Each structure stands twice: as structure tokens, then as C-alpha cells.
Amino acid sequence: MSLSSNALNPALIIARKRDGETLTNSEIGAFVKGYSNGSIPDYQASAFCMAICLRGMNTAETTALTEHMLHSGVALQWANAMRPVVDKHSTGGVGDKVSLVLAPLLASVGLYVPMISGRGLGPTGGTLDKLESIPGFRTDLTARQLQEQTQQLGCAISGATHEIAPADQKLYALRDVTGTVPSRALITASILSKKLAEGLSALVLDVKCGSGALMKTERAAVELAESLVTTSAAMGVATTAFVTSMNQPLGAAVGNAIEVEEALATLRGAGPSDLRALTLTLATELMLLTAQAGTEHQAKTALQDALDSGAALNKFTEMVTAQGGDLAHLPSPQKKTDVNALTAGFITRIDTEALALTVIALGGGRRLPTDTINHQVGLKILHKVSDHVEPGTPLLEIFAPSVTTDICKQLRTAITIEACQPEPPPLIYQTLRSPAQ
């Protein structure tokens, strides 16, 4: 049977990938179209995803899959845009509130940021969950509303709509229950089909690794980063990936409303040094990729001025107001409980995932998609790896209505204290750019 007829036969497409063969653009396109319109059932799509998970895809296949998933829905068009259109994607981490600072910061220096974000996935927090701690904030903008607000204000942050990459939404739900989430090709296509549907000029990727990340090792993170950069570049979008540490929370706050407060502090020109540094690094890269600055120094100076002058904070306030939010009534943290060190020494390890899972157990995240989040619940981590502490030194603060001794014990166990001082972990391990950049 010819490849042209294979392109219309899902069973043969599945079999070819099962046997490790390379699929054609038309085969991949036919499968994505068939699953999107319902002519290919879930059981065949499950087999297709499993074959990809086990056999992998080369760059051409991954690019084809991404393109067909992208074009299963609408893509934003910016024909008359007077500014570059940019965005960033994070693979998810604990305390990762970079998007809340980055989008208004970039908008305040003249870029468009139509940011499509997600909810919490496992122990990693979701940007939408954080923003929804602001009373009234809408995260359900249509594609048209997302684009119009971006053109008016410079930025918008909303959830994925059924209009954008609907094939990804169907496939992701299927992967979640069929053991096919950890596939580089499928992860790459899922991320980029949504992000590139925004009509971007440039993209930065924050690929996290460590105890609080999807990718536990630097090697796994680098492999995913390479796949993302190569595929995005093949689709004509200038892209840089940063492999960053999630072996301790980013910033101090972990939760929802408490992370919004920390983002606001950063937008006021203060905030934790690691959050500010990473945000400036990502924003600087986007300014350079879009030629909005001639040098790294020029870009960082403009961005720091936007933070210190209040311009970025004003842009965030404008965005919140435009999306129906009321910052004046952001929930305050609930009752505070301190967890203190029992011994003297240096912090050598933080089990970041354990911290996040405790927040979820306290009601600050979801175990099931239907769970309701208590946006006031959270933690504040008071020390970083390599810091010295004495007995009685507060290690962290818990904000929750009720805290048991077992919870305190779990959190204390998540922070290892030893006699020898370790080197502080790097914030950024590697930077990956496409060869043409």
C-alpha cells in the first residue's frame, strides 16, 4: 500500500511508528485532522501517542506534528502590529511567578505579550491559579479579546481557549490518562502548538530541572530544551531556552495570593533577588531577539528603569483592571505558623516538591481538577541553600487556617541541615539558542 493511502489509514500510521519508521507530513496531518474532527477514536489516538512515546520522533516529524496541531485552530495575526510580539513558556516550578512580572515589564518597554498560560500541574503552580486569587480576574478571554487587549495595553494573560490548538487539548487529556505524558516529541508539540499560535516574533523558554520540576535532571531538561528550540526555529520563530534550577523555590513565596504579593513587590522594584534576576534575563533575551536593544546592557538598563520607575507596576495594574480584577481586595495570608530549625548548620538541600505537595494538602492547590483552591494558603521560605541557621531560627512560615504537628514535621524534614556549607546552586545551568541566532 502506498504512503498516500497510508495517510488516510490510522492503523497503518500507528503500525509504521510502532515499528520505528519515520512518518510523513501528510500522515501526521491526516492523523491530527482525523482525531480533531472525531473520525479517529480515542483508542487509536492512544496507540498513536504510545508509539511516539516509545519510538520517538525526529525533528521533521516533531515540527510537522506541531504545525498540524497549531493549525487545528485559529492563529493570531498581527499584520498591522507596530511592535514585536513575544512570549515565554515555563515547564513549571514551585514559586514560579515570573509570568506575572515578565508580561507587564515587557509591555512597559514597548513589546506585545499575548500570554496563554495554564493551571497547576502536579506540584507545580499555575499562573492562572495565581491570577484568579485576584477577585474578579478573568482568565477566559477569547482569542479576539486576547489580541485586542494586547494591542490596547501591550499585554494580556489568559487560559487556552477552544479556538487555539484544539487538537492539543484533546491529545493532552488523552495523554494524561494513558501514561504518555513523558514524551519529548509530544511535550514539544503541545507547548509550541499553543505558543506559536500567538503569532510570535520571538519566544523564550524556561526549562526547569530539579526536585520541584517535571524534569528531575539537568540532562533531561537539556534534551527537552534542544527539542523545543530546534522545532521552534524550524517553524521560523527565534527562540532561546534557559535550563534553570528548581532545587529550591524561586523567590520566597509558594501559593497563590502570596505569590501575587511577591510579584507586586518585584514590580515595585524590590522583591527576591533570584526572581528579579531570572525575569530580567528572560526579558533581556526577548529584547535582543527582536532587536529592541542593541546590547545586553542597553536592554537590562531599560528593563530595570521600567521596574524602578513604576512603569511595569502600572502596566500590571492596567492589565488586571482590563480583565475585571480588583487588586485592592487581594486576599491576605491566613493565620501564620512558624517552622523553626532544631539544629545549627547550613542548609544543604530543599525538597522543593515536598513543599509544594504540602501546600496542596493544606488546600492551596488541586489534587483533582474539580477541587477548589484556597487562595490564601501558602508558604514563605525564609532561607536558601547554603544559608546558615541556628536552633530556633525560623525556616519557613505557613499560612493556613489549621496546621498540624505532622505538617510542621514534614516541612522541617524537607529542609536538610548539615555541618558543611555547600555552594549555592546556580540559577541558570545552560542557555540554548538555535544555530542561526
For each residue, the residues with C-beta under 8 A, 3 or more apart:
1: 5 6 9 12
2: 5 6
3: 6 7 24 26 27
4: 7 8 26
5: 1 2 8 9
6: 1 2 3 9 12 13 16 27
7: 3 4 13 24 26 27 29 30
8: 4 5 30
9: 1 5 6 12 13
10: 13 14 30 31 34 40 44 48
11: 14 15 44
12: 1 6 9 15 16
13: 6 7 9 10 16 17 23 27 30 31 48
14: 10 11 17 18 44 47 48 51
15: 11 12 18 19
16: 6 12 13 19 21 23 27
17: 13 14 20 21 23 48 51 52 55
18: 14 15 47 51 54 55
19: 15 16 55
20: 17 55
21: 16 17
22: 58 60 61
23: 13 16 17 27 28 57 61 64
24: 3 7 27 28 64
25: 28 29 60 64
26: 3 4 7 29 30
27: 3 6 7 13 16 23 24 30 31
28: 23 24 25 31 32 61 64 65 68
29: 7 25 26 32 33 64 68
30: 7 8 10 13 26 27 33 34
31: 10 13 27 28 34 35 40 45 48
32: 28 29 35 36 65 68 69 72 167
33: 29 30 36 37 68 72
34: 10 30 31 37 39 40
35: 31 32 38 39 40 44 45 48 167 170 171
36: 32 33 72 166 167 170
37: 33 34
38: 35
39: 34 35
40: 10 31 34 35 44 45
41: 44 45
42: 45 46 174
43: 46 47
44: 10 11 14 35 40 41 47 48
45: 31 35 40 41 42 48 49 170 171 174
46: 42 43 49 50 174 178 180
47: 14 18 43 44 50 51
48: 10 13 14 17 31 35 44 45 51 52
49: 45 46 52 53 171 174 175 178 180 183 186
50: 46 47 53 54 178 179 180
51: 14 17 18 47 48 54 55
52: 17 48 49 55 56 57 180 183 185 186
53: 49 50 179 180 182 183 186
54: 18 50 51
55: 17 18 19 20 51 52
56: 52 183 184 185
57: 23 52 61 62 65 185
58: 22 61 62
59: 62 63 227 230 231 234
60: 22 25 63 64 234
61: 22 23 28 57 58 64 65 185
62: 57 58 59 65 66 184 185 188 189 227 231
63: 59 60 66 67 231 234 235
64: 23 24 25 28 29 60 61 67 68
65: 28 32 57 61 62 68 69 185 186 189
66: 62 63 69 70 188 189 192 193 196 231 235
67: 63 64 70 71 235
68: 28 29 32 33 64 65 71 72 167
69: 32 65 66 72 165 167 168 171 189 190 193
70: 66 67 73 75 165 192 193 196 197
71: 67 68 75
72: 32 33 36 68 69 165 166 167 168 193
73: 70 162 163 164 165 166 167 197
74: 143 163 164 197
75: 70 71 164 196 197 198 199
76: 85 114 143 146 147 197 198 199
77: 199
78: 81 85 112 147 199
79:
80:
81: 78 84 85 112 151
82:
83: 110 111 112 154
84: 81 111 112 201 202 290 292
85: 76 78 81 111 112 113 114 150 198 199 200 201
86: 106 111 112 113 200 201 202 203 204 286 289 290
87: 113 114 115 116 195 198 200 203 204
88: 98 99 102 115 203 204 205 206 282 286
89: 191 195 203 204 205 206
90: 93 96 98 99 205 206 208
91: 191 205 206 207 208 213 214 215 221 224
92: 96 121 122 124 125 208 213 214
93: 90 96 124 125 206 208 212 213 244 246 249 250 352
94: 123 124 125 212 246 249 250 254 352 353 355 356
95: 125 249 250 251 252 253 254 259 381
96: 90 92 93 99 124 125 206 208 246 250
97: 100 101 125 127 130 250 251 253 259 260 262 263 275
98: 88 90 101 102 206 250 275 278 279 282
99: 88 90 96 102 103 115 117 127 157
100: 97 103 104 127 130 131 157 259 260 263 316
101: 97 98 104 105 263 266 267 271 275 276 279 312 316
102: 88 98 99 105 106 113 279 282 283
103: 99 100 106 107 113 115 155 156 157 316 319
104: 100 101 107 108 154 155 267 312 313 315 316 318 319
105: 101 102 108 109 267 279 283 303 306 307 312 315
106: 86 102 103 109 111 113 154 155 283 286 287
107: 103 104 110 111 112 113 153 154 155 315 319
108: 104 105 154 306 311 312 314 315
109: 105 106 283 287 292 302 303 306 311
110: 83 107 154 292
111: 83 84 85 86 106 107 154 286 287 290 292
112: 78 81 83 84 85 86 107 150 151 154 155
113: 85 86 87 102 103 106 107 150 154 155 156
114: 76 85 87 146 147 150 155 156 198 199
115: 87 88 99 103 127 155 156 157 158 198
116: 87 146 158 159 160 164 194 195 197 198
117: 99 126 127 128 139 157 158 159
118: 121 126 127 128 159 160
119: 126 128 129 159 366
120: 124 125 126 129 365 366
121: 92 118 124 126 214
122: 92 214
123: 94 212 353 356 357 360 365
124: 92 93 94 96 120 121 212 213 214 356
125: 92 93 94 95 96 97 120 129 130 254 255 256 259 356 365
126: 117 118 119 120 121 129 130
127: 97 99 100 115 117 118 130 131 157
128: 117 118 119 131 132 139 157 158 159
129: 119 120 125 126 132 133 256 365 373 375
130: 97 100 125 126 127 133 256 257 259 260 263
131: 100 127 128 134 137 139 157 260 325
132: 128 129 137 139 256 373 375
133: 129 130 256 257 260 330 331 375 376
134: 131 137 260 320 325 326 327 330
135: 325 326 329 330 331
136: 324 325 326
137: 131 132 134 320 323 324 325
138: 141 158 323 324 325
139: 117 128 131 132 157 158 159 323
140: 158 159 161
141: 138 145 146 149 156 158 159 161 323
142: 145 146 161 163
143: 74 76 146 147 161 163 164
144: 147 148
145: 141 142 148 149 156 158
146: 76 114 116 141 142 143 149 150 156 158 161
147: 76 78 114 143 144 150 151
148: 144 145 151 152
149: 141 145 146 152 153 155 156 319 322 323
150: 85 112 113 114 146 147 153 154 155 156
151: 81 112 147 148
152: 148 149 322
153: 107 149 150 156 315 318 319 322
154: 83 104 106 107 108 110 111 112 113 150 315
155: 103 104 106 107 112 113 114 115 149 150 315 319
156: 103 113 114 115 141 145 146 149 150 153 319 322 323
157: 99 100 103 115 117 127 128 131 139 319 323
158: 115 116 117 128 138 139 140 141 145 146 161 323
159: 116 117 118 119 128 139 140 141
160: 116 118 164 165 168 169 194
161: 140 141 142 143 146 158 164
162: 73 166 169
163: 73 74 142 143 166
164: 73 74 75 116 143 160 161 194 197
165: 69 70 72 73 160 168 169 193 194 197
166: 36 72 73 162 163 169 170
167: 32 35 36 68 69 72 73 170 171 193
168: 69 72 160 165 171 172 189 190 193 194
169: 160 162 165 166 172 173
170: 35 36 45 166 167 173 174
171: 35 45 49 69 167 168 174 175 186 190
172: 168 169 175 176 190
173: 169 170 176 177
174: 42 45 46 49 170 171 177 178 180
175: 49 171 172 178 180 181 183 186
176: 172 173 181
177: 173 174
178: 46 49 50 174 175
179: 50 53
180: 46 49 50 52 53 174 175 183 186
181: 175 176 186 187
182: 53 187
183: 49 52 53 56 175 180 186 187
184: 56 62 187 188 223 224 227
185: 52 56 57 61 62 65 188 189 227
186: 49 52 53 65 171 175 180 181 183 189 190
187: 181 182 183 184 190 191 224 227
188: 62 66 184 185 191 192 224 227 228 231
189: 62 65 66 69 168 185 186 192 193 231
190: 69 168 171 172 186 187 193 194
191: 89 91 187 188 194 195 205 228
192: 66 70 188 189 195 196 228 231 232 235
193: 66 69 70 72 165 167 168 189 190 196 197
194: 116 160 164 165 168 190 191 197 198
195: 87 89 116 191 192 198 200 203
196: 66 70 75 192 193 199 200 203 232 235 237
197: 70 73 74 75 76 116 164 165 193 194
198: 75 76 85 87 114 115 116 194 195
199: 75 76 77 78 85 114 196
200: 85 86 87 195 196 203 237
201: 84 85 86 237 238 289 290
202: 84 86 237 238 239 286 289 290
203: 86 87 88 89 195 196 200 232 237 238 239 240
204: 86 87 88 89 239 240 241 242 282 285 286 289
205: 88 89 90 91 191 225 228 229 239 240 241 242
206: 88 89 90 91 93 96 98 241 242 244 278 282
207: 91 215 221 222 224 225 228 241 242 243 244
208: 90 91 92 93 96 212 213 214 215 221 243 244 245 246
209: 213 215 216 217 218 220 221 243 244 245 246 429
210: 213 216 245 246 247 248 352
211: 216 246 247 350 351 352 353 354
212: 93 94 123 124 208 246 247 248 249 352 353 355 356
213: 91 92 93 124 208 209 210 216 221 246
214: 91 92 121 122 124 208
215: 91 207 208 209 220 221 224
216: 209 210 211 213 220
217: 209 220 221
218: 209 221 222 243 429 430
219: 222 223
220: 209 215 216 217 223 224
221: 91 207 208 209 213 215 217 218 224 225 243 429
222: 207 218 219 225 226 243 430 432
223: 184 219 220 226 227
224: 91 184 187 188 207 215 220 221 227 228
225: 205 207 221 222 228 229 241 242 243 430 432
226: 222 223 229 230 241 432
227: 59 62 184 185 187 188 223 224 230 231
228: 188 191 192 205 207 224 225 231 232 239 241
229: 205 225 226 232 233 239 240 241 432 433 434
230: 59 226 227 233 234 434
231: 59 62 63 66 188 189 192 227 228 234 235
232: 192 196 203 228 229 235 237 239 434
233: 229 230 236 237 238 239 434 435 436 437
234: 59 60 63 230 231
235: 63 66 67 192 196 231 232
236: 233
237: 196 200 201 202 203 232 233
238: 201 202 203 233 289 290 434 437
239: 202 203 204 205 228 229 232 233 433 434
240: 203 204 205 229 285 289 431 432 433 434 437
241: 204 205 206 207 225 226 228 229 431 432 433
242: 204 205 206 207 225 281 282 285 428 430 431 432
243: 207 208 209 218 221 222 225 428 429 430 431 432
244: 93 206 207 208 209 278 427 428 429
245: 208 209 210 248 425 426 427 428 429
246: 93 94 96 208 209 210 211 212 213 250 352
247: 210 211 212 349 350 352 385 425
248: 210 212 245 350 352 381 384 385 425
249: 93 94 95 212 252 253 254 350 352 355 381
250: 93 94 95 96 97 98 246 272 274 275 278
251: 95 97 259 262 271 272 274 275
252: 95 249 262 272 380 381 382
253: 95 97 249 258 259 261 262 378 379 380 381
254: 94 95 125 249 258 259 355 356 359 378 379 380 381
255: 125 258 259 359 364 375 376 377 378 379 399
256: 125 129 130 132 133 259 260 364 373 375 376 377 378
257: 130 133 260 261 330 331 332 333 375 376 378
258: 253 254 255 261 262 333 378 379 380 399
259: 95 97 100 125 130 251 253 254 255 256 262 263 378
260: 97 100 130 131 133 134 256 257 263 264 330
261: 253 257 258 264 265 330
262: 97 251 252 253 258 259 265 266 271 272 275
263: 97 100 101 130 259 260 266 267 271 275 316
264: 260 261 267 268 313 316 327
265: 261 262 268 270 271
266: 101 262 263 269 270 271 272 275 276 279 307
267: 101 104 105 263 264 271 307 312 313 316
268: 264 265 271 307 310 313
269: 266 307 308 310
270: 265 266
271: 101 251 262 263 265 266 267 268 275 276
272: 250 251 252 262 266 275 276
273: 276 277
274: 250 251 277 278 384 427
275: 97 98 101 250 251 262 263 266 271 272 278 279
276: 101 266 271 272 273 279 280 307
277: 273 274 280 281 427
278: 98 206 244 250 274 275 281 282 427 428
279: 98 101 102 105 266 275 276 282 283
280: 276 277 283 284 300 303 304
281: 242 277 278 284 285 428
282: 88 98 102 204 206 242 278 279 285 286
283: 102 105 106 109 279 280 286 287 299 303
284: 280 281 287 288 293 296 299 300 303
285: 204 240 242 281 282 288 289
286: 86 88 106 111 202 204 282 283 289 290 292
287: 106 109 111 283 284 290 292 293 299 302 303
288: 284 285 291 292 293 296 299
289: 86 201 202 204 238 240 285 286 437
290: 84 86 111 201 202 238 286 287
291: 288 294
292: 84 109 110 111 286 287 288 299
293: 284 287 288 296 298 299 302
294: 291 298
295: 298 299
296: 284 288 293 299 300
297: 300 301
298: 293 294 295 301 302
299: 283 284 287 288 292 293 295 296 302 303
300: 280 284 296 297 303 304
301: 297 298 304 305
302: 109 287 293 298 299 305 306
303: 105 109 280 283 284 287 299 300 306 307
304: 280 300 301 307 308
305: 301 302 308 309 311
306: 105 108 109 302 303 309 311 312
307: 105 266 267 268 269 276 303 304 311 312 313
308: 269 304 305
309: 305 306
310: 268 269 313 314
311: 108 109 305 306 307 314 315
312: 101 104 105 108 267 306 307 315 316
313: 104 264 267 268 307 310 316 317
314: 108 310 311 317 318
315: 104 105 107 108 153 154 155 311 312 318 319
316: 100 101 103 104 263 264 267 312 313 319 320
317: 313 314 320 321 327
318: 104 153 314 315 321 322
319: 103 104 107 149 153 155 156 157 315 316 322 323
320: 134 137 316 317 323 325 326 327
321: 317 318 324 325
322: 149 152 153 156 318 319
323: 137 138 139 141 149 156 157 158 319 320
324: 136 137 138 321
325: 131 134 135 136 137 138 320 321
326: 134 135 136 320 329 330
327: 134 264 317 320 330
328:
329: 135 326
330: 133 134 135 257 260 261 326 327
331: 133 135 257 375 376
332: 257 376
333: 257 258 336 376 378 399
334: 374 376 377 399 400 401
335: 399 400 401 403
336: 333 397 398 399
337: 397 398 400 403 408
338: 394 396 397 398
339: 394 395 396 397 398 408 411 412
340: 391 392 393 394 395
341: 344 389 390 391 392 393 394 395 412 415 417
342: 391 412
343: 391 417
344: 341 388 389 390 391 417
345: 388 389 417 418 419
346: 386 387 388 389 417 418 419 420 421 422
347: 350 383 384 385 386 387 389 415 416 417
348: 385 416 417 418 420 422
349: 247 385 415 416
350: 211 247 248 249 347 355 381 384 385 414 415 416
351: 211 354 355 413 414 415 416
352: 93 94 210 211 212 246 247 248 249 355 356
353: 94 123 211 212 356 357
354: 211 351 357 358 410 411 413 414
355: 94 212 249 254 350 351 352 358 359 379 381 396 411 414
356: 94 123 124 125 212 254 352 353 359 360 365
357: 123 353 354 360 361
358: 354 355 361 362 379 407 410 411 414
359: 254 255 355 356 362 364 365 377 378 379
360: 123 356 357 363 364 365 366 367
361: 357 358 407
362: 358 359 374 377 398 400 403 407
363: 360 373 374 377 400
364: 255 256 359 360 373 374 375 377 378 400
365: 120 123 125 129 356 359 360 371 373
366: 119 120 360 369 371 373
367: 360 371
368: 371
369: 366
370:
371: 365 366 367 368
372:
373: 129 132 256 363 364 365 366 377
374: 334 362 363 364 377 400 401
375: 129 132 133 255 256 257 331 364
376: 133 255 256 257 331 332 333 334 399
377: 255 256 334 359 362 363 364 373 374 399 400
378: 253 254 255 256 257 258 259 333 359 364 399 400
379: 253 254 255 258 355 358 359 396 397 398 399 411
380: 252 253 254 258 396 397 399
381: 95 248 249 252 253 254 350 355 384 395 396
382: 252 394 395 396 397
383: 347 387 389 393 395 415
384: 248 274 347 350 381 387 424
385: 247 248 347 348 349 350 422 424 425
386: 346 347 421 422 423 424
387: 346 347 383 384
388: 344 345 346 421
389: 341 344 345 346 347 383 393 395 417
390: 341 344 393
391: 340 341 342 343 344
392: 340 341
393: 340 341 383 389 390
394: 338 339 340 341 382 397
395: 339 340 341 381 382 383 389 411 412 415
396: 338 339 355 379 380 381 382 411 415
397: 336 337 338 339 379 380 382 394
398: 336 337 338 339 362 379 403 407 408 411
399: 255 258 333 334 335 336 376 377 378 379 380
400: 334 335 337 362 363 364 374 377 378 403
401: 334 335 374
402:
403: 335 337 362 398 400 407 408
404: 407 408
405: 408 409
406: 409 410
407: 358 361 362 398 403 404 410 411
408: 337 339 398 403 404 405 411 412
409: 405 406 412 413
410: 354 358 406 407 413 414
411: 339 354 355 358 379 395 396 398 407 408 414 415
412: 339 341 342 395 408 409 415
413: 351 354 409 410
414: 350 351 354 355 358 410 411
415: 341 347 349 350 351 383 395 396 411 412
416: 347 348 349 350 351
417: 341 343 344 345 346 347 348 389
418: 345 346 348
419: 345 346
420: 346 348
421: 346 386 388
422: 346 348 385 386
423: 386
424: 384 385 386
425: 245 247 248 385
426: 245 429
427: 244 245 274 277 278
428: 242 243 244 245 278 281 431
429: 209 218 221 243 244 245 426
430: 218 222 225 242 243
431: 240 241 242 243 428
432: 222 225 226 229 240 241 242 243
433: 229 239 240 241 437
434: 229 230 232 233 238 239 240 437
435: 233
436: 233
437: 233 238 240 289 433 434
